[in-house]
Amino acid sequence: MMLKHLRSSHQSLIIAEVGQNHQGKLENALEYIHRFASAGADVIKFQTRNNRYLFSEDAYNKPYDSENAFGPTYGEHREQLELTPDEKRILRAKCREAGALFMSTPFDEYSLELLVDLQIDLLKIASFDIGNLPFIDRIAQTGIPVVVSTGGANDEQIRNSVDTILRYHDEIALLHCVSEYPCDHNHLGLQRIERFLNDYPTITIGLSDHFNGIVSGPVGYMCGARVFEKHVTLNRSWKGTDHSFALEPDGFRRFARDIKRIPEMMPPKPTESLGTEPVFKKLGKSLAARVPLSPGDVITLDKLTGKIFETTYIPVRESNSILGQKAIASIDQGMPIRYEQLSGPG
């Protein structure tokens, strides 16, 4: 995986962000890999937490009575959503079998160690950890390609984070991100992609959005993004805060399809093929005599009209090529004009 080469190419890297939408069930996680790799994802992304280390005792034991809760305390809620190390090894193998890269966000040092041991393909630095230089330094030391989200961060925090990684390697993708769940279309701020391209001319820029539609991907590509992260779900009605704005498989398929089509949309059609399209062969007008023409008559605009014949003769779009020429044969009114019936300019 060469993230840095994406910047100067027309290729894109599309990440299906499962997060913990698998609801702590291995069978769900495996289904995500199967469905979204088939739908066009290049990367399947999960999240990894060591909750006992990440949360203080008070935060871990805080009552959690949300309608989205999987446990009575916030720590137990998080534990129910976490997959075991052995289950993550199964996911890594499944990703490779499906032809997708395996990616996860480590939220703490112990989770980072686990992911390195799993030989993960890509690491993610969440917006929560922008500016967390001690942690970013540990991530960068692994040498594993890293994708960085920038939600909620100011320019100095982003610059310090990027510079810390660059001390070790340049396999970075920096993603514009707005940390609103969901993010309204008028808060996407996609112009920031262009600013990142100017501010970081040597690294790849991308987009991580929480918009519940698909148009942000193609527009982001046109702004210069080449890495795209999109939350995904198998069922938007499932319990959990991320499902409601995430894309289901068909929506993600269209999201990936439209991004990957854009480079093919850009090259102009070869000029030699213009006018040869089937529609012109069937319905294209040919030049015809608007009035009877006699030998010696000069071809002028008022003597020409256009008609559809079973055979295409001189296309009307080439009318300029015969103006000023003389007829060398009689041509009846309404009949097609042929080049062999004309002389050169008089």
Secondary structure, 3 states (H helix, E strand, C coil): CCHHHHCCCCCCEEEEEEECCCCCCHHHHHHHHHHHHHCCCCEEEEEECCHHHHCCHHHHCCECCCCCCCCCEHHHHHHHHCCCHHHHHHHHHHHHHHCCEEEEEECCHHHHHHHHHCCCCEEEECHHHCCCHHHHHHHHHCCCCEEEECCCCCHHHHHHHHHHHHCCCCCEEEEEECCCCCCCHHHCCCHHHHHHHHHCCCCEEEEEECCCCCCHHHHHHHHCCCEEEEEECCCCCCCCCCCCCCECHHHHHHHHHHHHHHHHHCCCCCHHHCCCCHHHHHHCCEEEECCCECCCCECCHHHEEEECCCCCCCEHHHHHHCCCEEECCCECCCCECCHHHEEEEC
